[in-house]
Every structure is written in structure tokens, then in C-alpha cells.
Amino acid sequence: AALVLHAGVDWDWELPAITLTALLCGVALLALGRGDVEPRSIVLGARTRAAVGVALVAVAALSVVGLLGNRALASATTAVDTGSFQAGARDARDAIRWMPWSGEAWQQLGDAQLGLGDRRAARSSLLRAVRKDSGDWSIWFDLGTASRGAPRQAAYARAAALNPLDPNIRILRSAEGDR
């Protein structure tokens, strides 16, 4: 019932893990409600309880880190998209602190720095983003925007190879060829 009600207001029911978990819980409740199944208690030893407790604390900590990092990243993206480059740079640095593995956080920092007119810092941040996630065409595209000459052409070429259908890449590459 909770899944059905929630599905009416949110999209996460489309995720297989959520739907399967809800269905398995429903099946377990139905099986217990039949009456011919004797519920049994499972007794866990102290070490097992401690291990489960430690695992739950670790999962909770990772969830908090992910939440804080994604919130900072979302704030950085919104700030950069609306032209608030100082706030975007600050929020991107927060995202990098929470998610040092994220290429997207470095990309947002580079975009904010580019918006602030610091092309050199933007290029450095975008190069770090590429090292974190070399398969993201949008990072290569932004790196091309922050670069000049042959490095610009190489970045646009890589972006085009990763996403050949994006019309902006072709437009910018052809405009660069006109210069």
C-alpha cells in the first residue's frame, strides 16, 4: 500500500531495486499472514550484532556523505547555470570535499572559474575533471571552451567522438575552423 501511494507522487517506483524490495516485503507479509507458517525467532550472537551495527553505521555514514556531496553539487550546478559564479565555485569546492572522486564537481568548479574569467584555473579544474571521468563528453566540451588552439580542437574532437550527435560540438568546431 505504501508503494502504491508513493508511486502516485514520485518516480522512484521505476527503479527495480525499490519495486522488487516492496514486492518481496509484500510477499513476506502475505506468507506470514497465511497462518500455516510458524514465525521463528533468529538469535544473533554479540559479534554478529556488533558486525551488523558497524555495517549499518558505515552505510549511514556513506549515505550522509553522498547526500551532502550531491546537495553541494546541485547547488553548484544551479549557481553556475544562473550566472552566480562565485557561489558556484564555493559550492563546487564543497562538492569536491564531500565527493573527491567526482569529475562533475571539478567540472562545475571549472565552469564557475570560466564564468569568473579565470581561464587558466578553469582549464586546470577541467583537466582534473577529465582525469576523474574521461568518458563524459560534456567535460571534454567544457575543456574545449576553456582552451585555445590545438588543445581546444583536441578537446572538441574527443567530445565529438564521445557524443557525435550533439549539434553544439559541430557548430563550435566549425566556428573554430573559421578563425
Salt bridges, closest charged atoms under 4 A:
ASP10 OD2 - HIS6 NE2 3.57
ASP12 OD1 - HIS6 NE2 2.95
ASP36 OD2 - ARG34 NH2 2.78
ASP91 OD1 - ARG90 NE 3.55
ASP94 OD1 - ARG97 NH2 2.11
GLU176 OE1 - ARG152 NH1 2.85
GLU176 OE1 - ARG179 NH1 3.58
